[in-house]
Amino acid sequence: MSHTGRGPRKSSPAVSLSDLIARARRDVDDGTLPSCQIAVAREGELVAWESFGAAPATRLTIFSITKALVASAIWLLVGEELLTYDTRVADLVPEFATHGKDAVTIDHLLLHTAGFARAPMHPEEGADPVRRLERFASWRLDWPPGTQTDYHPTSAHWVLAEVIERASSVDFRAFVNERVCAELGLDYLRLGFDELDQRGVADVVIVGDAADLGTITRSGGESFTVPEIRGDILLRYNDPKVRAAGVPGAGAVSTAADVAMFFQALMRNRNDLWKADVLSDATLHVYNRFPDPYVTVPANRTRGLVQAGDDGFAVMRSFGEGVSARAFASPGVGGQTAWADPQT
């Protein structure tokens, strides 16, 4: 599933969209993919929305695109002065302060510099407030916060979920769904799905060799494993209980159209949802340029997103070749991606 929030840049819209849609259709028709959704939006309007192999209203698990949605909830709280990026997590969540984690800030969580990238949290634990805190207390740091980066597949965003609840006194799923999705009129974008009624959500399907999932090979040939993106773990997102948990780093569901319109909202601040300076800072300013151990180029992370940058490595950050340096994205496992380009 691919999503984009930018208009075409180098060739005419008719040719660019036609080629893109034809490629998506071909990959489904020849069996490469079981289904594919693609949406393109520009100037606040959808200009293309296609679904192959599934009904247009079918929702798919959007995995790490979820991180941008949760980050946008944090931006609301910052704009309302209920917390700052320098706020220590332990000041809001004292149970988190064990094993030296008292130095971790909101910024560290958003920038993937918190120091506990592989800290475990089963969805069922995260959905239970008591078990969630017990798991937090067991986590240990792998490095001092703010001194290096490594992608935190789910751990940092479970902490952000707890922060949302402590700062707002609202369940993190309800806060995201009501304060972000509903305010933007995005009816198909949702974090945490009714366990008893999950009609219209497509199952995750493994395509190709499942053993290859979860194994990352650096350009120099060194390989390492990321457990959270193993095939057996990804298939757990078909479990109604896991969908209901609303894993805050990976568990939202949506159509491509709603994802594209969400990224349009990030560019245009639809309904003035966010405080203008907070949104501009979060989408345009890079605060993490540490080398990304996955791709060995600067991470180029904003407070919740990835920026393409002008250093020639945009493609390695999951962007298309034609985007501007200011384009921002939130890529997900399995080939999903969403990006927006303010300059085009």
C-alpha positions as MATLAB code, in Angstrom:
seq = 'MSHTGRGPRKSSPAVSLSDLIARARRDVDDGTLPSCQIAVAREGELVAWESFGAAPATRLTIFSITKALVASAIWLLVGEELLTYDTRVADLVPEFATHGKDAVTIDHLLLHTAGFARAPMHPEEGADPVRRLERFASWRLDWPPGTQTDYHPTSAHWVLAEVIERASSVDFRAFVNERVCAELGLDYLRLGFDELDQRGVADVVIVGDAADLGTITRSGGESFTVPEIRGDILLRYNDPKVRAAGVPGAGAVSTAADVAMFFQALMRNRNDLWKADVLSDATLHVYNRFPDPYVTVPANRTRGLVQAGDDGFAVMRSFGEGVSARAFASPGVGGQTAWADPQT';
ca = [
       0.000    0.000    0.000;
       1.429    3.361   -0.992;
       0.247    6.822   -0.152;
       1.492   10.204   -1.190;
       0.473   13.720   -0.286;
       2.402   15.531   -3.001;
       1.608   16.484   -6.559;
       3.827   15.429   -9.458;
       6.892   17.536   -9.984;
       8.844   16.799  -13.147;
       6.235   15.649  -15.654;
       2.598   16.378  -16.375;
       0.054   15.166  -13.809;
      -1.762   13.033  -16.387;
       1.360   11.082  -17.353;
       2.712   10.759  -13.815;
      -0.545    9.593  -12.269;
      -1.304    7.270  -15.154;
       2.060    5.542  -14.840;
       1.800    5.287  -11.071;
      -1.699    3.844  -11.122;
      -0.807    1.419  -13.913;
       2.120    0.118  -11.879;
      -0.074   -0.416   -8.830;
      -2.669   -2.259  -10.908;
       0.009   -4.436  -12.534;
       1.498   -5.509   -9.207;
      -1.909   -6.749   -8.061;
      -2.873   -8.302  -11.398;
       0.352  -10.326  -11.634;
       0.126  -11.524   -8.021;
       3.066   -9.528   -6.676;
       0.707   -7.922   -4.148;
      -2.651   -9.154   -2.822;
      -3.983   -5.593   -2.853;
      -2.780   -2.023   -3.190;
      -4.227    1.375   -2.397;
      -2.757    4.596   -3.675;
      -3.904    8.170   -3.152;
      -2.555   11.517   -4.320;
      -3.720   14.843   -2.946;
      -2.829   18.408   -3.814;
      -3.907   21.800   -2.503;
      -6.206   20.195    0.040;
      -8.072   17.945   -2.401;
      -7.765   14.333   -3.519;
      -6.732   14.191   -7.174;
      -6.470   10.393   -7.375;
      -7.562    7.477   -5.225;
      -7.356    3.923   -6.496;
      -7.724    0.551   -4.826;
      -6.815   -2.745   -6.477;
      -7.614   -6.143   -4.995;
      -9.797   -4.610   -2.263;
     -12.794   -2.304   -2.019;
     -11.914    1.423   -1.913;
     -13.288    1.739    1.633;
     -11.206   -1.172    2.921;
      -8.884   -0.120    5.732;
      -5.376   -1.502    5.978;
      -2.977   -1.562    8.906;
      -0.626    1.355    8.226;
       2.156    0.263   10.596;
       4.742    3.017   11.232;
       2.779    5.699    9.433;
       0.944    5.536   12.776;
       3.921    7.296   14.365;
       3.133   10.550   12.559;
      -0.449   10.392   13.815;
       0.638    9.934   17.435;
       3.286   12.651   17.084;
       0.597   15.031   15.852;
      -1.293   14.448   19.109;
       1.834   15.412   21.051;
       2.070   18.605   18.982;
      -1.453   19.488   20.121;
      -0.441   19.090   23.763;
       2.683   21.190   23.225;
       0.588   23.905   21.594;
      -1.783   23.836   24.560;
       1.223   24.157   26.915;
       0.371   20.909   28.694;
       3.928   19.743   28.111;
       7.136   20.820   26.367;
       9.675   18.904   24.326;
      12.086   19.237   27.250;
       9.598   17.705   29.687;
      11.112   14.642   31.316;
       8.899   11.600   30.962;
       9.536   10.782   34.617;
       7.952   14.083   35.661;
       4.670   12.896   34.139;
       5.141    9.155   34.598;
       7.184    8.513   37.771;
       6.951    4.749   37.198;
       9.131    5.192   34.096;
      12.150    6.580   35.973;
      13.837    3.249   36.794;
      17.286    2.152   35.584;
      18.464    5.636   34.625;
      15.515    6.473   32.374;
      14.738    9.603   34.408;
      16.743   11.630   31.844;
      14.499   10.697   28.890;
      12.509   13.637   27.479;
       9.605   13.974   25.063;
      12.115   15.092   22.432;
      14.142   11.904   22.817;
      11.010    9.835   22.180;
       9.999   11.743   19.046;
      13.543   11.786   17.641;
      14.340    8.089   18.252;
      17.256    8.980   20.521;
      15.715    7.719   23.782;
      18.097    4.782   24.194;
      15.744    1.790   24.453;
      15.027    0.895   20.830;
      14.399   -2.814   21.433;
      12.549   -2.551   24.758;
       9.701   -5.090   24.606;
       5.999   -4.403   24.956;
       3.395   -6.925   23.825;
       0.228   -5.228   22.522;
      -1.843   -6.882   25.242;
       0.505   -5.417   27.869;
       0.378   -1.966   26.334;
      -3.408   -2.009   26.255;
      -3.514   -2.688   30.014;
      -2.509    0.469   31.945;
      -1.122   -1.511   34.894;
       0.900   -3.970   32.825;
       2.150   -1.128   30.637;
       3.689    0.615   33.646;
       5.168   -2.633   34.915;
       6.867   -3.150   31.567;
       8.182    0.440   31.546;
       9.757   -0.146   34.949;
      11.645   -3.182   33.630;
      13.253   -1.395   30.685;
      16.951   -0.486   30.706;
      18.895    1.957   28.568;
      21.242    0.804   25.812;
      22.914    4.220   25.624;
      22.540    7.632   27.320;
      19.485    9.438   25.901;
      20.279   11.956   23.191;
      23.740   10.622   22.337;
      22.905    8.491   19.279;
      19.955    7.229   17.285;
      18.347    3.909   16.480;
      14.864    3.338   15.179;
      12.461    2.576   18.048;
       9.856    0.385   16.279;
       7.249    0.503   19.061;
       8.809    1.238   22.458;
       9.074    5.047   22.338;
       5.497    5.457   21.153;
       4.087    3.342   23.979;
       5.697    5.903   26.262;
       4.216    8.743   24.198;
       0.814    7.079   24.589;
       1.213    7.153   28.367;
       2.356   10.780   28.174;
      -0.792   11.684   26.218;
      -2.944   10.084   28.906;
      -1.127   11.769   31.803;
      -1.178   15.206   30.155;
      -4.767   15.076   28.883;
      -6.519   12.663   31.292;
      -7.948   10.940   28.195;
      -7.255    7.445   26.842;
      -4.567    7.863   24.185;
      -6.686    6.170   21.502;
      -9.678    8.380   22.224;
      -7.464   11.479   22.237;
      -5.960   10.659   18.834;
      -9.273    9.664   17.277;
     -11.293   12.573   18.649;
      -8.774   15.413   18.717;
      -7.008   14.609   15.432;
      -8.921   12.222   13.144;
     -12.441   13.490   13.874;
     -11.401   17.149   13.809;
      -9.924   16.607   10.336;
     -12.944   14.645    9.092;
     -10.874   11.502    8.509;
     -13.482    8.827    9.137;
     -11.373    5.873    7.998;
      -8.190    6.736    9.914;
      -8.376    5.222   13.373;
      -6.115    4.094   16.216;
      -7.658    1.246   18.200;
     -10.465   -0.608   16.460;
     -13.570   -2.113   18.082;
     -12.626   -5.683   18.987;
     -16.181   -6.901   18.365;
     -16.686   -5.247   14.975;
     -13.686   -5.196   12.668;
     -15.463   -5.409    9.342;
     -13.793   -3.575    6.517;
     -10.212   -4.082    7.758;
      -7.983   -6.138    5.457;
      -5.739   -8.792    6.944;
      -1.970   -8.442    6.724;
      -0.587  -10.964    4.203;
       3.058  -11.999    3.913;
       4.309  -11.868    0.311;
       7.544  -13.614   -0.620;
       9.929  -15.229    1.855;
       8.723  -14.505    5.377;
      12.171  -15.393    6.705;
      13.595  -12.272    5.062;
      11.330  -10.001    7.081;
      12.989   -8.549   10.138;
      16.511   -8.903    8.745;
      18.237   -5.656    7.830;
      21.439   -5.665    5.782;
      23.618   -2.564    5.843;
      25.394   -1.380    2.715;
      28.618   -2.951    3.997;
      26.987   -6.376    4.227;
      26.467   -6.575    7.993;
      23.044   -7.955    8.928;
      20.994   -7.641   12.090;
      17.468   -8.530   13.167;
      14.605   -6.258   14.195;
      12.102   -8.534   15.967;
       9.158   -6.136   15.611;
       9.147   -6.498   11.810;
       9.433  -10.277   11.622;
       6.653  -11.875    9.604;
       5.122  -13.704   12.553;
       4.974  -10.469   14.551;
       3.385   -8.522   11.701;
       0.692  -11.172   11.297;
      -0.341  -10.555   14.903;
      -1.896   -7.304   13.676;
      -4.708   -9.449   12.255;
      -5.725  -10.379   15.814;
      -8.813   -8.382   16.884;
      -7.279   -7.831   20.335;
      -4.112   -6.368   18.814;
      -6.109   -4.080   16.535;
      -8.168   -2.966   19.520;
      -4.982   -2.235   21.500;
      -4.076    0.547   19.075;
      -0.310   -0.019   19.110;
       0.787    3.637   19.021;
       3.848    3.062   16.860;
       2.313    0.683   14.342;
      -1.345   -0.200   14.848;
      -3.545    2.420   13.167;
      -5.813    1.466   10.264;
      -6.816    3.658    7.338;
      -7.513    3.988    3.663;
      -4.838    5.536    1.476;
      -7.154    8.474    0.870;
      -7.373    9.395    4.551;
      -3.608    9.076    4.946;
      -3.062   11.409    1.991;
      -5.511   13.917    3.445;
      -3.871   13.674    6.867;
      -0.561   14.673    5.282;
      -2.318   17.490    3.453;
      -3.503   18.671    6.863;
       0.085   18.653    8.112;
       1.074   20.920    5.212;
      -1.920   23.246    5.339;
      -2.904   23.125    9.042;
      -6.486   22.307    8.171;
      -9.007   23.857   10.568;
      -6.034   25.509   12.326;
      -5.854   22.332   14.370;
      -2.294   22.861   15.577;
      -0.606   25.982   16.844;
       1.096   27.333   13.716;
       4.629   27.618   15.072;
       4.476   24.149   16.645;
       3.364   22.541   13.377;
       5.947   24.413   11.318;
       8.691   23.346   13.701;
       7.561   19.704   13.668;
       7.345   19.386    9.897;
      10.279   21.502    8.727;
      13.071   21.510   11.325;
      15.520   18.615   11.631;
      16.782   17.852   15.147;
      18.353   14.415   14.667;
      21.232   14.088   12.210;
      22.916   11.156   13.914;
      23.855    8.341   11.488;
      20.931    5.963   11.052;
      22.261    2.433   11.689;
      19.804    0.962    9.168;
      21.023    2.916    6.142;
      24.244    4.558    7.485;
      23.222    8.073    6.408;
      22.048   10.945    8.631;
      18.628   10.191   10.110;
      17.214   13.654    9.279;
      14.410   13.357   11.823;
      12.074   16.140   12.810;
       9.916   15.892   15.926;
       7.888   12.972   14.609;
       8.734   12.771   10.901;
      11.631   12.236    8.482;
      12.789   15.020    6.151;
      14.175   14.317    2.668;
      17.104   16.725    2.981;
      19.431   18.135    0.329;
      22.367   15.751    0.824;
      21.476   13.305   -1.951;
      20.223   10.567    0.390;
      16.468   11.206    0.142;
      15.817    7.882   -1.611;
      17.498    6.045    1.272;
      14.997    7.753    3.575;
      12.059    6.279    1.587;
      11.357    9.323   -0.593;
      10.871    9.495   -4.342;
      13.625   10.992   -6.466;
      11.629   14.074   -7.423;
      10.822   15.498   -3.993;
      12.240   18.731   -2.656;
      14.603   18.907    0.317;
      11.699   20.035    2.525;
       9.493   17.004    1.864;
       8.561   15.101    5.020;
       7.464   11.509    5.444;
       6.536    8.653    7.722;
       7.458    5.337    6.061;
       6.067    2.020    7.239;
       7.130   -1.608    7.079;
       6.161   -3.662    4.043;
       6.553   -0.929    1.442;
       3.996    1.502    2.829;
       4.894    5.150    2.808;
       3.319    8.569    3.102;
       4.945   11.862    2.287;
       4.142   15.484    1.581;
       6.152   18.147   -0.209;
       5.474   21.792    0.725;
       7.426   23.065   -2.314;
       5.477   21.228   -5.006;
];
